């Protein structure tokens, strides 16, 4: 159920152009360093969304932790040996399959937790910039940095890091909703809605 790794999703068949900006090199001033805070846990239950987007309810449902096989492959390759505590929340419209807004929170354990999150974030951010092209947006004001993508024509994702926490907010939409998006720039108008959800999620780190 958790949002899949962008290294998996985008490489698997994102139809966006590949002419986006090149990844920032290591040490670039554009790279936001993780904060010194080390998070221990996520709130019980799910955050109540202050501005639930796309008509979903403000109250979410928590599901058991789950890591998709492809996502685990990426973790094993990029941050081998990393371990984390996970929380997964889903927000829907009662009686409807779509849209779905989900939040996948992973708090990495140990003294290297923040550096592992940094490594994973930089790897996925570079993949998104390279493969998503115009359907990529940098959102640096959230946590220690974030980026958004629009992929497979009906899916939005916002990925953020905060010290040793790695968070994905993902949205699956019905095609009719997507028809209302700007044809040339579908992603930028959606970033504020994604950011509002991410702000609520970040506030529940403890």
C-alpha positions as CSV (number, residue, x, y, z in Angstrom):
1,X,0.0,0.0,0.0
2,X,2.9,2.4,0.7
3,X,3.9,4.8,-2.0
4,X,6.5,3.2,-4.2
5,X,10.1,4.3,-4.6
6,X,10.5,6.9,-7.4
7,X,13.5,4.9,-8.6
8,X,11.1,2.1,-9.2
9,X,8.1,4.1,-10.4
10,X,9.8,6.5,-12.7
11,X,12.2,4.1,-14.3
12,X,9.4,1.6,-14.8
13,X,7.5,3.8,-17.2
14,X,6.9,7.5,-16.4
15,X,5.8,9.0,-19.7
16,X,7.0,12.5,-18.8
17,X,9.8,14.1,-20.8
18,X,13.4,13.3,-19.7
19,X,14.8,16.7,-20.3
20,X,14.5,18.0,-16.8
21,X,17.2,19.8,-14.9
22,X,20.3,17.7,-14.0
23,X,20.7,16.6,-10.4
24,X,22.7,19.0,-8.2
25,X,26.2,17.7,-7.5
26,X,27.2,16.6,-4.0
27,X,28.2,19.6,-1.9
28,X,26.1,22.0,-3.9
29,X,24.7,25.0,-2.0
30,X,21.2,23.8,-3.2
31,X,21.4,20.7,-1.0
32,X,19.7,21.1,2.3
33,X,21.4,19.4,5.1
34,X,19.4,17.3,7.6
35,X,18.6,19.0,10.9
36,X,20.1,17.9,14.2
37,X,16.7,16.6,15.5
38,X,16.4,12.9,15.8
39,X,12.8,11.8,15.7
40,X,11.7,8.8,17.9
41,X,8.2,8.1,16.8
42,X,5.1,9.1,14.9
43,X,1.8,10.0,16.5
44,X,-0.7,7.3,17.4
45,X,-3.4,7.0,14.8
46,X,-3.3,9.4,11.9
47,X,-3.1,13.2,11.7
48,X,-6.3,15.1,11.1
49,X,-5.9,17.0,7.9
50,X,-6.4,20.7,8.3
51,X,-7.1,21.2,4.5
52,X,-8.0,17.7,3.1
53,X,-7.5,17.9,-0.7
54,X,-9.6,16.4,-3.6
55,X,-12.6,15.9,-1.3
56,X,-11.1,13.2,0.9
57,X,-12.1,13.1,4.6
58,X,-9.9,14.8,7.2
59,X,-9.8,11.6,9.3
60,X,-7.4,8.9,8.1
61,X,-7.1,5.2,8.7
62,X,-3.9,3.6,9.8
63,X,-2.7,0.4,8.2
64,X,0.0,-2.1,9.2
65,X,3.5,-1.3,8.0
66,X,4.3,-2.6,4.5
67,X,7.3,-2.2,2.1
68,X,6.7,-3.2,-1.5
69,X,9.3,-5.6,-2.9
70,X,10.6,-3.1,-5.5
71,X,10.9,-0.5,-2.8
72,X,12.9,-2.9,-0.6
73,X,15.2,-3.5,-3.5
74,X,16.0,0.2,-3.7
75,X,16.5,0.4,0.1
76,X,18.9,-2.5,0.0
77,X,20.9,-0.9,-2.8
78,X,20.9,2.7,-1.7
79,X,21.0,2.3,2.2
80,X,21.9,-1.3,2.8
81,X,21.3,-2.5,6.4
82,X,19.0,0.5,7.2
83,X,16.1,-0.2,9.6
84,X,13.2,2.0,10.4
85,X,9.8,2.3,12.1
86,X,6.9,2.9,9.7
87,X,3.5,4.4,9.9
88,X,1.0,4.4,7.0
89,X,-2.2,6.4,6.8
90,X,-4.8,6.6,4.1
91,X,-7.5,9.2,3.5
92,X,-10.5,8.6,1.2
93,X,-14.1,9.6,0.4
94,X,-16.6,7.4,2.1
95,X,-18.0,4.8,-0.4
96,X,-15.5,5.7,-3.2
97,X,-12.3,4.1,-4.4
98,X,-10.8,7.3,-5.7
99,X,-9.2,9.6,-4.8
100,X,-6.9,8.3,-2.2
101,X,-4.4,10.4,-0.2
102,X,-1.8,8.4,1.7
103,X,1.1,9.2,4.0
104,X,4.0,6.8,4.5
105,X,6.3,7.8,7.4
106,X,9.6,6.0,8.0
107,X,11.7,7.0,11.0
108,X,15.2,5.5,10.5
109,X,16.9,4.1,13.6
110,X,20.4,4.4,14.9
111,X,23.2,7.0,14.8
112,X,23.3,6.9,11.0
113,X,19.5,7.4,10.6
114,X,19.7,11.0,9.4
115,X,22.6,10.3,7.0
116,X,20.7,7.3,5.5
117,X,17.6,9.4,5.0
118,X,19.8,12.0,3.3
119,X,21.4,9.4,1.0
120,X,18.0,8.0,0.1
121,X,16.4,11.4,-0.5
122,X,19.3,12.6,-2.7
123,X,19.1,9.4,-4.8
124,X,15.4,9.6,-5.3
125,X,15.4,13.3,-5.9
126,X,18.1,12.9,-8.6
127,X,16.0,10.1,-10.3
128,X,12.9,12.3,-10.2
129,X,14.8,15.3,-11.8
130,X,16.2,13.1,-14.4
131,X,13.2,11.2,-15.4
132,X,10.1,13.3,-14.6
133,X,11.3,16.4,-16.5
134,X,8.5,19.1,-16.4
135,X,6.5,16.9,-14.0
136,X,9.0,17.6,-11.2
137,X,8.9,20.4,-8.7
138,X,11.4,21.3,-5.9
139,X,9.6,22.1,-2.6
140,X,12.5,23.2,-0.3
141,X,10.4,24.9,2.3
142,X,9.1,21.6,3.8
143,X,11.1,19.8,6.4
144,X,14.8,19.6,5.4
145,X,13.8,19.6,1.7
146,X,11.1,18.0,-0.5
147,X,10.2,17.4,-4.1
148,X,6.9,16.6,-5.9
149,X,6.2,14.6,-9.0
150,X,3.2,13.9,-11.3
151,X,3.5,10.4,-12.9
152,X,1.5,7.8,-14.7
153,X,-1.1,10.5,-15.6
154,X,-3.2,10.1,-12.4
155,X,-0.7,10.0,-9.5
156,X,0.9,12.8,-7.5
157,X,3.7,12.3,-4.9
158,X,5.4,14.6,-2.5
159,X,8.6,13.3,-0.8
160,X,10.2,15.1,2.2
161,X,12.9,14.4,4.7
162,X,13.3,15.8,8.3
163,X,16.4,14.6,10.1
164,X,16.0,10.8,10.3
165,X,12.4,10.8,9.0
166,X,11.5,10.0,5.4
167,X,8.0,10.9,4.4
168,X,5.9,10.3,1.2
169,X,2.5,11.8,0.6
170,X,0.9,10.1,-2.4
171,X,-2.3,10.8,-4.2
172,X,-4.2,8.5,-6.7
173,X,-6.8,10.4,-8.7
174,X,-9.6,9.4,-11.0
175,X,-9.1,10.5,-14.7
176,X,-12.0,12.9,-14.5
177,X,-10.3,14.9,-11.8
178,X,-7.1,15.0,-13.8
179,X,-8.9,16.4,-16.8
180,X,-9.3,19.6,-14.9
181,X,-5.5,20.1,-14.5
182,X,-3.6,22.5,-16.6
183,X,-2.5,20.6,-19.7
184,X,0.9,22.2,-20.0
185,X,1.8,22.5,-16.3
186,X,-0.3,20.0,-14.3
187,X,1.9,19.7,-11.3
188,X,2.5,23.3,-9.9
189,X,-1.1,24.1,-9.0
190,X,-1.3,20.8,-7.1
191,X,1.8,21.4,-4.9
192,X,0.0,23.6,-2.3
193,X,-2.6,20.9,-1.6
194,X,0.2,18.2,-1.3
195,X,2.2,20.6,0.9
196,X,-0.7,21.2,3.3
197,X,-1.0,17.4,3.9
198,X,2.8,17.1,4.3
199,X,2.8,20.0,6.9
200,X,0.2,18.1,8.9
201,X,2.2,14.9,8.8
202,X,5.5,16.6,9.7
203,X,3.8,18.2,12.7
204,X,3.1,14.7,14.2
205,X,6.7,13.6,14.4
206,X,7.8,13.2,18.0
